[in-house]
Amino acid sequence: MNIPDKLYYKIGEVARMTGVKPYVLRYWESEFRIISPKKSLSKQRVYSKGDVELIFDIKRLLYKEKYTLEGAKKKIKEIQAERAKQLGLSFPDERYEAALKSIKRELSSIKKMLGD
């Protein structure tokens, strides 16, 4: 996996790097909520390096290891939990994680009300 060192990647770039068609990437966004590209001023999807790494993981799980979508979702959660644990970012209790997600949604809502 050779990902150029950039801040953001357009959907066409991600499609070429990963060998996954853009419509499949958009579908995976809806299935795997952890892939969350931002929108540029011109309303194009722009993916972070973390998003691209996740797409490579999902592709490997689905195409090479033959996981189902549900199985891949579970495995991705396990992979992320392990990575977070290695970085010392794991949550001691799921309630904390849920609370932080709720706070993030509220802050996003406030940001939208203020006009980004």
For each residue, the residues with C-beta under 8 A, 3 or more apart:
1: 53 56
2: 17
3: 17 49 52 53
4: 9
5: 49
6: 9 49
7: 48 49
8: 38 40 46 47 48
9: 4 6 13 14 17 46 47 48 49 51 52
10: 13 14 44 45 46 47
11: 14 15 22 25 26 37 44 45 47
12: 15 16 22
13: 9 10 16 17
14: 9 10 11 17 18 20 25 47 51 52 55
15: 11 12 18 19 20 21 22 25
16: 12 13 19
17: 2 3 9 13 14 52
18: 14 15 25 52 55 56 59
19: 15 16 59
20: 14 15 24 25 28 55 59
21: 15 24 25
22: 11 12 15 25 26
23: 26 27
24: 20 21 27 28
25: 11 14 15 18 20 21 22 28 29 35 55
26: 11 22 23 29 30 45
27: 23 24 30 31
28: 20 24 25 31 32 35 55 58
29: 25 26 32 35 36 37
30: 26 27
31: 27 28 69 73
32: 28 29 35 54 58 72 73 76
33: 36
34: 54 76 80
35: 25 28 29 32 47 51 54 55 58
36: 29 33 51
37: 11 29 45 46 47 48 51
38: 8 45 46 48
39: 43 44 45 46
40: 8 43 44 45 46
41:
42:
43: 39 40
44: 10 11 39 40
45: 10 11 26 37 38 39 40
46: 8 9 10 37 38 39 40
47: 8 9 10 11 14 35 37 51 52 55
48: 7 8 9 37 38 51 52
49: 3 5 6 7 9 52 53
50: 53 54
51: 9 14 35 36 37 47 48 54 55
52: 3 9 14 17 18 47 48 49 55 56
53: 1 3 49 50 56 57
54: 32 34 35 50 51 57 58 76
55: 14 18 20 25 28 35 47 51 52 58 59
56: 1 18 52 53 59 60
57: 53 54 60 61 76 79
58: 28 32 35 54 55 61 62 72 76
59: 18 19 20 55 56 62 63 64
60: 56 57 63 64 65
61: 57 58 64 65 67 71 72 75 76
62: 58 59 65 66 67 69 72
63: 59 60 66
64: 59 60 61
65: 60 61 62
66: 62 63
67: 61 62 71 72 75
68: 71 72
69: 31 62 72 73
70: 73 74
71: 61 67 68 74 75
72: 32 58 61 62 67 68 69 75 76
73: 31 32 69 70 76 77
74: 70 71 77 78
75: 61 67 71 72 78 79
76: 32 34 54 57 58 61 72 73 79 80
77: 73 74 80 81
78: 74 75 81 82
79: 57 75 76 82 83
80: 34 76 77 83 84
81: 77 78 84 85 90
82: 78 79 85 86
83: 79 80 86 87
84: 80 81 87 89 90 91
85: 81 82 88 89 90
86: 82 83
87: 83 84
88: 85
89: 84 85
90: 81 84 85
91: 84 94 96 97 100
92: 96
93: 96 97
94: 91 97 98
95: 98 99
96: 91 92 93 99 100
97: 91 93 94 100 101
98: 94 95 101 102
99: 95 96 102 103
100: 91 96 97 103 104
101: 97 98 104 105
102: 98 99 105 106
103: 99 100 106 107
104: 100 101 107 108
105: 101 102 108 109
106: 102 103 109 110
107: 103 104 110 111
108: 104 105 111 112
109: 105 106 112 113
110: 106 107 113 114
111: 107 108 114 116
112: 108 109 115 116
113: 109 110
114: 110 111
115: 112
116: 111 112
